[in-house]
């Protein structure tokens, strides 16, 4: 169409008169050539301004065109999914290090003007970013939806759904076209185990709101499948597509920094498909779209579909068209690669679009043909999944988690169950263990000076109170009130112990999250009287007595599961005693000693019962 308009302009510029002589033609051309050329260029520029601008596509050395940009809006998240966020948490970038709305828009516009047709907003959790609706919509000039004139066709978002229902109508009205909601389980209890947070009902509400939204072109549910945890729900998710127009996408468990990836926990897409076909034998393969990451299937009579993202067992690197912009402004050409290039630094140093574009093209040309195999993916220098926008780990951490480069051979067998054959930390596989009743009791003591002991015992039971005249009872009562300013010492310590017991898997990296059925914690003040013989004291009239004061903490934990609860009991005792120390440190911080923390009893499991004798 543009070419035809240009031709008509050129023809019209010659006029419509009868055929003149060659001399007259030359004369007319010499008189008006510059004026008419300028007029033609002006009109052609107006036509070009009304049409999408398309430069050379972002193509790597393997011929893959990249027309899909994923933009991380934040590093923060309101859930703590263990496969995404390390149990020890992550170090967030300072706010000034993150891209502003204007910077995001400028980079997005650069990509769209060079062939990107789809943008997906991710995180972290994108809904926790302030001004999200304005960033998507047209309320200000610098907004993503205005890029449609340059060829942008779709704006998607991946969300955990926790608060999405609050913003979804406004987002759709502002231009959002596709939504993916992460939901790994239909069981509220399993949801708490996997996300370390509550909110299952809120996610389901967001999903229903998305399905009902007429403005969304696509609603998908992302399910990370982990053997022994939620794999038994696969058929339940498939059943959701019977009456709902949505796509369920089963994602293979992938290794990232800090997520304790274990190959035995990964179920391949082939294994999952076999399960589904055994229940629904009429399952048919759908024709996948170009560059689609999922292999999609449909069951005749069902409204929705399901598919598999098999990044580990059957990667789709050959058709990858994705680029990623992290929240702190770095370009990642591969999700599993540690290589990053900072566009933020270039932006803030005053670089023009030509420099930015050349930097992007150089990064794309450096993209590898495929990522490493599942057991060789770099989980040391690459980011945790949650951090598509933070500093990578320093090299000092490397020695903690990997062997040296020339040490690829398996190490001698280790007696430590949490170390694999290559000497790397590994969670014990309990999937083959039978589920039995497990019970464990642990105990420990904190030894106190008499002054601290009197602060946590009622006045009537304080030892030797009547044998120490002038002991300063008013001062003691004042100290007791000060010690209890945060609450009753033993009650607070008891609550802290129970809370810590329930969160052991978050505190101890390789512990399994367990469904506890019973936790009991007691803290008992103790007075130990020791008699010293007369021979030791030199007292002809007999020996003397010394007093030793302590608090005994005992924790009993029960569950029905595939692994024991000794760690939970020990954690409860440790935190309970630490809490006593913390609350009494103002009066006895130097004298208190915590010791004798042991498992005193356990039952259940392959190892049999155990009782520690006094």
C-alpha positions as CSV (number, residue, x, y, z in Angstrom):
1,X,0.0,0.0,0.0
2,X,2.8,2.4,0.9
3,X,4.6,1.6,-2.4
4,X,1.4,2.4,-4.4
5,X,1.0,5.7,-2.6
6,X,4.6,6.6,-3.3
7,X,4.2,5.8,-7.0
8,X,1.0,7.9,-7.2
9,X,2.8,10.8,-5.7
10,X,5.6,10.6,-8.1
11,X,3.3,10.3,-11.1
12,X,1.1,13.2,-10.0
13,X,4.2,15.3,-9.5
14,X,4.8,15.2,-13.3
15,X,1.5,16.9,-14.1
16,X,-1.2,15.7,-16.5
17,X,-0.5,17.8,-19.6
18,X,0.0,16.6,-23.2
19,X,3.4,15.3,-24.1
20,X,5.9,18.3,-24.1
21,X,9.2,18.5,-25.9
22,X,12.4,17.3,-24.3
23,X,13.7,20.8,-23.8
24,X,10.6,21.9,-22.0
25,X,10.7,18.8,-19.7
26,X,14.3,19.6,-18.8
27,X,13.5,23.2,-18.1
28,X,10.5,22.3,-15.9
29,X,12.5,19.7,-14.0
30,X,15.4,22.1,-13.4
31,X,13.0,24.7,-12.0
32,X,11.1,22.6,-9.6
33,X,13.2,19.5,-8.8
34,X,14.2,20.5,-5.3
35,X,10.8,21.9,-4.3
36,X,8.9,18.8,-5.5
37,X,11.3,16.3,-4.0
38,X,10.9,18.0,-0.6
39,X,7.1,17.9,-0.9
40,X,7.2,14.3,-1.9
41,X,9.4,13.4,1.1
42,X,7.1,15.3,3.4
43,X,4.0,13.4,2.2
44,X,5.8,10.0,2.4
45,X,6.9,10.8,5.9
46,X,3.3,11.4,6.9
47,X,2.3,8.1,5.5
48,X,5.2,6.3,7.3
49,X,4.1,7.9,10.5
50,X,0.7,6.2,10.3
51,X,2.2,2.7,9.7
52,X,4.1,0.3,12.0
53,X,7.9,0.8,12.0
54,X,9.7,-2.5,11.5
55,X,13.5,-2.6,11.5
56,X,15.6,-5.7,11.1
57,X,14.4,-8.3,13.6
58,X,16.5,-9.4,16.6
59,X,18.0,-12.5,15.1
60,X,20.7,-14.7,16.6
61,X,23.4,-16.7,14.8
62,X,21.1,-19.8,14.6
63,X,18.4,-17.9,12.7
64,X,15.9,-17.5,15.6
65,X,13.9,-14.3,15.6
66,X,13.1,-12.9,19.0
67,X,9.7,-11.2,19.0
68,X,8.8,-11.9,22.7
69,X,10.0,-9.8,25.6
70,X,9.4,-10.7,29.2
71,X,9.8,-7.7,31.6
72,X,10.3,-8.1,35.3
73,X,8.6,-5.3,37.1
74,X,9.9,-6.1,40.6
75,X,12.0,-8.5,42.6
76,X,9.4,-8.7,45.4
77,X,6.8,-11.3,45.9
78,X,4.0,-11.9,48.4
79,X,4.5,-15.7,48.4
80,X,7.6,-17.8,49.1
81,X,7.4,-20.7,46.8
82,X,10.3,-23.0,47.6
83,X,11.2,-23.8,44.0
84,X,11.4,-20.1,43.2
85,X,12.8,-18.4,46.3
86,X,15.7,-19.9,48.4
87,X,14.7,-20.7,51.9
88,X,17.2,-18.2,53.3
89,X,15.5,-15.5,51.3
90,X,17.1,-13.2,48.7
91,X,19.0,-9.9,48.8
92,X,16.8,-7.3,47.1
93,X,18.3,-4.6,45.0
94,X,18.0,-1.0,46.3
95,X,15.1,0.8,44.9
96,X,17.2,3.3,42.9
97,X,18.8,0.3,41.1
98,X,15.4,-0.8,39.6
99,X,14.1,0.5,36.4
100,X,11.6,3.4,36.5
101,X,8.4,3.4,34.5
102,X,9.9,5.7,31.9
103,X,13.0,3.5,31.6
104,X,10.9,0.4,31.1
105,X,8.8,2.2,28.5
106,X,11.9,3.4,26.6
107,X,13.4,-0.1,26.5
108,X,10.1,-1.7,25.5
109,X,9.6,0.8,22.7
110,X,13.1,0.1,21.4
111,X,12.3,-3.7,21.3
112,X,8.9,-3.2,19.7
113,X,10.3,-1.0,17.0
114,X,12.7,-3.9,16.2
115,X,10.3,-6.7,15.9
116,X,8.9,-7.6,19.3
117,X,5.1,-8.2,19.1
118,X,4.4,-9.6,22.5
119,X,5.3,-8.3,26.0
120,X,4.8,-10.2,29.2
121,X,5.0,-8.6,32.6
122,X,6.5,-10.8,35.3
123,X,8.3,-10.4,38.6
124,X,8.7,-11.3,41.4
125,X,5.0,-10.7,41.5
126,X,4.0,-7.8,39.2
127,X,0.9,-6.8,41.1
128,X,3.1,-5.6,44.1
129,X,4.6,-2.9,41.9
130,X,3.0,0.5,42.4
131,X,1.4,2.1,39.4
132,X,1.0,-1.2,37.5
133,X,-2.3,-0.2,35.9
134,X,-0.9,3.1,34.6
135,X,2.2,1.3,33.2
136,X,0.0,-1.0,31.1
137,X,-2.6,1.6,30.1
138,X,-2.9,4.9,28.2
139,X,-3.3,7.3,31.2
140,X,0.1,8.7,30.5
141,X,2.1,9.1,27.2
142,X,4.8,6.6,28.3
143,X,2.7,3.5,28.6
144,X,3.0,0.1,27.0
145,X,-0.4,0.1,25.3
146,X,0.6,3.0,23.1
147,X,3.2,0.8,21.5
148,X,0.5,-0.9,19.4
149,X,1.0,1.6,16.7
150,X,4.6,0.2,16.3
151,X,3.4,-3.4,16.0
152,X,2.8,-4.6,19.5
153,X,0.0,-7.2,19.4
154,X,-0.3,-8.6,23.0
155,X,0.4,-7.6,26.6
156,X,0.4,-10.5,28.9
157,X,1.1,-11.0,32.6
158,X,2.2,-13.9,34.8
159,X,0.9,-13.6,38.4
160,X,0.5,-15.7,41.5
161,X,-3.1,-14.5,41.7
162,X,-3.0,-13.5,45.3
163,X,-4.3,-10.0,44.8
164,X,-4.8,-10.1,41.0
165,X,-8.6,-10.0,41.3
166,X,-8.3,-6.4,42.7
167,X,-6.6,-5.0,39.6
168,X,-7.8,-7.3,36.8
169,X,-10.7,-5.3,35.5
170,X,-8.7,-2.1,35.3
171,X,-5.7,-3.9,33.7
172,X,-8.0,-5.5,31.0
173,X,-9.6,-2.1,30.3
174,X,-6.1,-0.7,29.9
175,X,-4.9,-3.2,27.4
176,X,-4.0,-6.5,29.1
177,X,-4.8,-9.4,26.7
178,X,-3.3,-12.5,28.3
179,X,-3.0,-13.8,31.9
180,X,-1.1,-16.8,33.3
181,X,-1.8,-17.6,36.9
182,X,0.5,-19.8,38.9
183,X,-1.4,-22.4,40.9
184,X,0.5,-25.6,41.8
185,X,-2.2,-27.3,43.9
186,X,-5.9,-27.4,44.5
187,X,-5.3,-28.4,48.1
188,X,-5.1,-25.4,50.6
189,X,-2.8,-27.3,52.9
190,X,-0.4,-28.3,50.1
191,X,-0.6,-24.6,49.0
192,X,0.8,-23.5,52.3
193,X,3.6,-26.1,52.2
194,X,4.7,-25.0,48.7
195,X,4.2,-21.2,49.0
196,X,5.0,-20.9,52.8
197,X,2.0,-18.6,52.9
198,X,-1.8,-18.7,53.0
199,X,-4.1,-17.4,50.3
200,X,-5.4,-20.3,48.3
201,X,-8.9,-19.0,48.2
202,X,-7.7,-15.6,46.9
203,X,-5.9,-17.3,44.0
204,X,-8.9,-19.3,43.0
205,X,-11.0,-16.1,43.1
206,X,-8.5,-14.4,40.7
207,X,-8.7,-17.4,38.4
208,X,-12.5,-17.3,38.2
209,X,-12.4,-13.6,37.6
210,X,-9.9,-14.1,34.7
211,X,-12.1,-16.8,33.2
212,X,-15.1,-14.6,33.3
213,X,-13.3,-11.6,31.8
214,X,-14.4,-11.0,28.2
215,X,-11.5,-8.8,27.4
216,X,-8.8,-11.5,27.9
217,X,-7.9,-13.5,24.9
218,X,-6.2,-16.2,26.9
219,X,-6.2,-17.6,30.5
220,X,-3.6,-20.2,31.5
221,X,-2.7,-21.9,34.7
222,X,0.9,-22.8,35.4
223,X,1.5,-25.9,37.5
224,X,5.0,-26.8,38.6
225,X,4.8,-30.6,39.2
226,X,7.0,-32.1,41.9
227,X,6.9,-35.8,42.6
228,X,5.6,-36.8,46.0
229,X,4.1,-33.4,46.6
230,X,1.5,-32.4,44.1
231,X,1.8,-34.9,41.2
232,X,-1.3,-36.8,42.4
233,X,-3.3,-33.7,41.5
234,X,-2.5,-33.7,37.7
235,X,-5.7,-35.4,36.8
236,X,-7.7,-33.0,38.9
237,X,-6.2,-30.1,37.0
238,X,-7.0,-31.7,33.7
239,X,-10.6,-32.1,34.9
240,X,-10.8,-28.3,35.4
241,X,-10.7,-27.9,31.6
242,X,-14.0,-29.9,31.2
243,X,-16.2,-26.8,31.8
244,X,-13.7,-23.9,31.7
245,X,-12.1,-22.3,28.8
246,X,-8.6,-22.2,30.0
247,X,-5.3,-24.0,29.4
248,X,-3.5,-25.9,32.1
249,X,0.3,-26.0,31.6
250,X,2.3,-28.6,33.5
251,X,5.9,-27.4,34.1
252,X,8.8,-29.6,34.8
253,X,10.6,-28.8,38.1
254,X,13.6,-26.8,37.0
255,X,16.9,-26.1,38.8
256,X,17.7,-22.5,40.0
257,X,20.0,-21.1,42.6
258,X,18.8,-22.1,46.1
259,X,15.7,-24.1,45.2
260,X,17.2,-27.5,46.3
261,X,16.5,-29.1,42.9
262,X,16.5,-32.8,43.0
263,X,16.3,-34.9,39.8
264,X,14.3,-37.6,41.6
265,X,11.6,-35.0,42.3
266,X,11.2,-34.1,38.6
267,X,8.5,-35.9,36.6
268,X,8.9,-35.6,32.8
269,X,6.1,-34.5,30.5
270,X,6.1,-38.0,29.0
271,X,5.4,-39.5,32.3
272,X,2.6,-37.1,33.0
273,X,1.1,-37.6,29.6
274,X,1.0,-41.3,30.1
275,X,-1.0,-40.8,33.3
276,X,-3.5,-38.5,31.6
277,X,-3.9,-40.8,28.5
278,X,-4.6,-43.8,30.8
279,X,-7.6,-41.8,32.3
280,X,-8.6,-40.0,29.0
281,X,-7.6,-42.3,26.1
282,X,-9.3,-40.0,23.5
283,X,-6.7,-37.3,24.2
284,X,-5.6,-35.7,21.0
285,X,-2.6,-33.5,20.1
286,X,-3.2,-29.9,19.1
287,X,-1.3,-28.0,16.5
288,X,1.1,-25.8,18.4
289,X,1.7,-22.2,17.5
290,X,5.1,-21.1,16.2
291,X,7.6,-20.6,19.1
292,X,5.1,-22.1,21.6
293,X,6.9,-23.4,24.7
294,X,4.1,-25.9,25.5
295,X,3.1,-29.0,23.7
296,X,-0.7,-28.8,23.9
297,X,-3.4,-31.5,24.0
298,X,-7.2,-31.6,24.1
299,X,-9.8,-34.0,25.3
300,X,-12.9,-34.2,23.0
301,X,-15.9,-32.6,24.7
302,X,-13.8,-30.5,27.0
303,X,-13.8,-26.7,26.7
304,X,-10.2,-26.1,27.6
305,X,-6.9,-27.7,26.9
306,X,-3.7,-28.8,28.7
307,X,0.0,-28.9,27.8
308,X,3.5,-29.5,29.0
309,X,6.5,-27.2,29.3
310,X,9.3,-29.7,29.2
311,X,12.4,-27.5,29.7
312,X,14.3,-30.3,31.2
313,X,13.4,-33.5,29.4
314,X,12.6,-32.2,25.9
315,X,13.8,-28.6,25.6
316,X,12.4,-26.2,23.0
317,X,15.6,-24.2,22.5
318,X,15.5,-24.6,18.7
319,X,12.4,-22.4,18.5
320,X,13.1,-20.0,21.4
321,X,12.0,-16.4,20.6
322,X,12.2,-15.0,24.1
323,X,14.3,-12.3,25.7
324,X,14.1,-11.2,29.4
325,X,14.6,-7.8,31.0
326,X,15.3,-8.0,34.7
327,X,13.9,-5.6,37.2
328,X,17.3,-4.0,37.5
329,X,17.6,-3.5,33.8
330,X,19.7,-6.4,32.6
331,X,19.0,-8.4,29.4
332,X,19.1,-12.2,29.7
333,X,19.0,-14.1,26.5
334,X,18.4,-17.5,28.2
335,X,16.5,-18.2,31.4
336,X,19.1,-20.8,32.4
337,X,22.2,-18.9,31.5
338,X,24.1,-16.5,33.9
339,X,25.1,-14.1,31.1
340,X,23.6,-10.6,31.5
341,X,24.1,-7.2,29.9
342,X,23.0,-4.0,31.7
343,X,20.8,-1.7,29.7
344,X,20.1,0.4,32.8
345,X,23.7,1.5,33.1
346,X,23.8,2.5,29.4
347,X,20.5,4.4,29.8
348,X,21.7,6.3,32.8
349,X,25.0,7.2,31.2
350,X,23.2,8.9,28.4
351,X,23.4,6.3,25.6
352,X,21.2,6.9,22.6
353,X,18.9,4.3,21.0
354,X,21.5,3.3,18.4
355,X,24.0,2.3,21.2
356,X,21.2,0.5,23.1
357,X,20.1,-1.4,20.1
358,X,23.6,-2.5,19.1
359,X,24.2,-3.7,22.7
360,X,21.0,-5.8,22.5
361,X,21.9,-7.2,19.1
362,X,25.3,-8.2,20.4
363,X,23.7,-10.0,23.3
364,X,21.3,-11.8,21.0
365,X,24.1,-12.8,18.7
366,X,25.8,-14.4,21.7
367,X,22.9,-16.6,22.5
368,X,23.8,-20.3,22.6
369,X,22.1,-23.0,20.5
370,X,20.7,-24.6,23.6
371,X,21.0,-24.5,27.4
372,X,22.9,-27.1,29.4
373,X,21.5,-30.5,30.4
374,X,19.4,-30.6,33.5
375,X,22.3,-31.8,35.7
376,X,24.8,-29.3,34.3
377,X,22.7,-26.1,34.5
378,X,24.6,-23.3,36.3
379,X,22.8,-22.8,39.6
380,X,25.7,-21.0,41.2
381,X,26.2,-17.8,39.2
382,X,22.7,-17.7,37.7
383,X,20.0,-16.0,39.7
384,X,17.3,-17.6,41.8
385,X,14.1,-17.8,39.8
386,X,12.5,-15.0,42.0
387,X,15.3,-12.6,41.1
388,X,15.0,-11.6,37.5
389,X,16.6,-8.5,38.9
390,X,19.3,-8.6,41.5
391,X,23.0,-9.1,42.0
392,X,24.4,-12.6,41.2
393,X,26.2,-14.4,44.0
394,X,29.8,-13.5,44.5
395,X,32.5,-16.0,43.6
396,X,33.1,-16.7,47.3
397,X,29.9,-18.7,47.3
398,X,31.0,-20.9,44.5
399,X,33.2,-23.1,46.6
400,X,30.3,-23.8,48.9
401,X,28.0,-25.3,46.2
402,X,30.2,-26.8,43.5
403,X,33.3,-28.8,42.9
404,X,36.2,-27.4,40.9
405,X,36.0,-27.3,37.1
406,X,38.4,-30.2,36.6
407,X,36.7,-32.3,39.3
408,X,33.8,-33.8,37.3
409,X,34.2,-37.4,38.4
410,X,31.9,-38.6,41.2
411,X,33.4,-38.4,44.6
412,X,33.8,-41.4,46.9
413,X,30.6,-42.4,48.6
414,X,29.8,-40.2,51.5
415,X,28.2,-41.5,54.7
416,X,26.3,-38.1,54.9
417,X,22.8,-38.5,53.6
418,X,22.5,-34.9,52.5
419,X,25.6,-35.0,50.3
420,X,25.3,-36.4,46.7
421,X,27.9,-38.4,44.8
422,X,29.5,-35.1,43.6
423,X,29.8,-33.6,47.1
424,X,26.9,-31.2,46.6
425,X,24.2,-30.5,49.1
426,X,21.1,-32.7,48.3
427,X,17.8,-33.2,49.9
428,X,17.2,-36.9,50.9
429,X,14.6,-38.6,48.6
430,X,11.9,-40.0,50.9
431,X,9.4,-40.7,48.1
432,X,9.9,-44.5,48.4
433,X,9.5,-44.5,52.2
434,X,6.2,-45.6,53.7
435,X,4.1,-43.1,55.6
436,X,4.1,-44.0,59.3
437,X,3.4,-42.4,62.6
438,X,6.6,-40.5,63.8
439,X,7.3,-39.2,67.2
440,X,10.3,-37.4,68.7
441,X,11.1,-35.7,72.0
442,X,14.1,-33.4,72.6
443,X,15.2,-31.5,75.6
444,X,17.8,-28.9,76.6
445,X,18.7,-26.5,79.4
446,X,19.7,-23.0,79.9
447,X,21.7,-22.4,83.1
448,X,21.0,-19.1,85.0
449,X,22.4,-17.1,87.8
450,X,20.1,-16.9,90.9
451,X,19.2,-13.3,90.1
452,X,17.8,-14.3,86.7
453,X,16.1,-17.4,88.1
454,X,14.2,-15.3,90.6
455,X,12.8,-13.1,87.8
456,X,11.0,-16.0,86.2
457,X,9.7,-17.7,89.3
458,X,6.9,-16.6,91.6
459,X,8.1,-14.9,94.8
460,X,6.7,-17.6,96.9
461,X,8.8,-20.3,95.2
462,X,12.0,-18.3,94.9
463,X,14.7,-20.5,96.5
464,X,16.4,-19.5,99.8
465,X,14.3,-16.3,99.9
466,X,13.9,-16.5,103.7
467,X,17.5,-17.3,104.2
468,X,18.8,-14.2,102.5
469,X,17.9,-11.2,104.7
470,X,18.3,-7.9,103.0
471,X,18.2,-9.4,99.6
472,X,16.4,-6.3,98.2
473,X,12.9,-7.5,97.5
474,X,11.7,-4.2,96.1
475,X,14.6,-4.1,93.7
476,X,13.9,-7.7,92.7
477,X,10.3,-6.9,91.9
478,X,11.4,-4.0,89.8
479,X,13.8,-6.2,87.9
480,X,11.0,-8.8,87.5
481,X,8.7,-6.2,85.9
482,X,11.5,-5.1,83.6
483,X,12.1,-8.7,82.5
484,X,8.4,-9.2,81.8
485,X,8.0,-6.0,79.8
486,X,7.9,-8.1,76.6
487,X,5.6,-10.6,78.2
488,X,5.9,-13.6,80.5
489,X,9.4,-15.0,79.8
490,X,8.4,-18.7,79.8
491,X,5.1,-18.2,77.9
492,X,6.8,-16.2,75.2
493,X,9.6,-18.8,74.9
494,X,7.0,-21.6,74.6
495,X,5.2,-19.8,71.8
496,X,8.5,-19.1,70.0
497,X,9.5,-22.8,70.3
498,X,6.2,-23.9,68.8
499,X,6.4,-21.4,65.9
500,X,10.0,-22.4,65.1
501,X,9.1,-26.1,65.2
502,X,6.4,-25.5,62.5
503,X,8.9,-23.6,60.3
504,X,11.9,-25.9,60.6
505,X,12.1,-26.5,56.8
506,X,12.5,-22.8,56.3
507,X,15.3,-22.6,58.9
508,X,17.2,-25.7,58.1
509,X,17.9,-25.8,54.3
510,X,17.6,-29.6,53.6
511,X,14.8,-30.5,55.9
512,X,11.5,-31.6,54.3
513,X,8.4,-29.6,55.0
514,X,6.1,-31.8,57.2
515,X,2.5,-31.8,58.2
516,X,2.8,-31.9,62.0
517,X,-0.1,-33.3,63.9
518,X,1.1,-32.4,67.5
519,X,3.6,-30.0,69.1
520,X,3.9,-29.8,72.9
521,X,6.6,-27.6,74.5
522,X,7.2,-27.1,78.2
523,X,9.7,-24.9,80.1
524,X,10.3,-25.8,83.7
525,X,12.4,-23.8,86.2
526,X,14.8,-26.1,88.1
527,X,16.9,-25.7,91.3
528,X,19.7,-28.2,91.7
529,X,21.2,-28.6,95.2
530,X,24.7,-30.0,95.3
531,X,26.3,-31.0,98.6
532,X,30.0,-30.5,99.1
533,X,31.6,-32.8,101.7
534,X,33.2,-31.4,104.8
535,X,36.6,-32.6,103.6
536,X,36.4,-30.3,100.6
537,X,35.3,-27.3,102.6
538,X,37.5,-27.6,105.6
539,X,34.4,-27.2,107.8
540,X,34.7,-29.5,110.9
541,X,31.0,-29.2,111.5
542,X,29.9,-30.7,108.1
543,X,29.7,-30.0,104.4
544,X,27.9,-27.1,102.6
545,X,25.2,-26.9,99.9
546,X,25.5,-25.0,96.6
547,X,22.6,-24.1,94.4
548,X,22.4,-24.3,90.6
549,X,19.5,-22.9,88.6
550,X,18.3,-23.7,85.1
551,X,15.3,-23.9,82.9
552,X,14.5,-27.3,81.3
553,X,12.9,-27.1,77.8
554,X,11.2,-30.2,76.5
555,X,9.5,-30.5,73.1
556,X,7.5,-33.5,71.8
557,X,6.5,-33.5,68.1
558,X,4.3,-36.0,66.1
559,X,3.4,-36.4,62.5
560,X,2.3,-39.1,60.1
561,X,4.7,-39.0,57.2
562,X,7.7,-40.4,55.4
563,X,10.5,-38.9,57.5
564,X,11.1,-38.3,61.2
565,X,10.5,-35.2,63.3
566,X,13.7,-35.1,65.3
567,X,14.8,-31.9,63.7
568,X,11.5,-30.3,64.5
569,X,11.9,-31.2,68.2
570,X,15.5,-30.0,68.3
571,X,14.5,-26.7,66.6
572,X,11.8,-26.1,69.1
573,X,14.1,-26.7,72.1
574,X,16.9,-24.5,70.6
575,X,14.6,-21.6,69.8
576,X,12.8,-21.8,73.1
577,X,16.0,-21.6,75.1
578,X,17.4,-18.8,72.9
579,X,14.2,-16.9,73.6
580,X,14.8,-17.2,77.3
581,X,18.3,-16.0,76.9
582,X,17.1,-13.0,74.8
583,X,14.5,-12.0,77.4
584,X,16.9,-12.2,80.3
585,X,20.1,-10.9,78.7
586,X,19.7,-7.5,80.3
587,X,20.3,-8.9,83.7
588,X,22.3,-12.1,83.0
589,X,23.6,-12.1,79.5
590,X,27.2,-13.0,80.4
591,X,26.3,-15.7,82.9
592,X,23.7,-17.8,81.1
593,X,24.8,-21.0,79.3
594,X,22.7,-23.1,76.9
595,X,23.7,-26.8,76.8
596,X,22.6,-30.4,76.9
597,X,20.3,-30.2,73.8
598,X,19.6,-33.8,72.8
599,X,17.0,-36.1,71.3
600,X,15.8,-38.0,74.3
601,X,13.2,-40.2,72.5
602,X,12.0,-41.1,69.0
603,X,9.7,-43.7,67.5
604,X,8.6,-44.8,64.1
605,X,10.4,-45.1,60.8
606,X,13.0,-47.6,59.5
607,X,15.5,-46.8,62.2
608,X,13.3,-48.1,64.9
609,X,12.6,-46.6,68.4
610,X,15.2,-44.9,70.5
611,X,15.4,-43.8,74.2
612,X,18.3,-41.9,75.6
613,X,19.1,-43.0,79.2
614,X,19.7,-40.3,81.8
